[in-house]
């Protein structure tokens, strides 16, 4: 996967069981875990900006 110059990548450390639950939630929305996390972060920043 190529990351565009205007995008950034960072690592989030969470408990394994929380991540497994998060993956299930993402699957229910037909998203990958990373895609859902990115959407959640974008929504949060837009709401609080």
TATA-V691042 format. One record per helix or strand of 3 or more residues. SS is the DSSP state (H for helix, E for strand). FROM is the first residue (numbers start at 1). TO is the last residue. If there is no record, write none. Layout:
BEGIN
ss=SS from=FROM to=TO
ss=SS from=FROM to=TO
END
This chain:
BEGIN
ss=H from=16 to=28
ss=H from=33 to=47
END
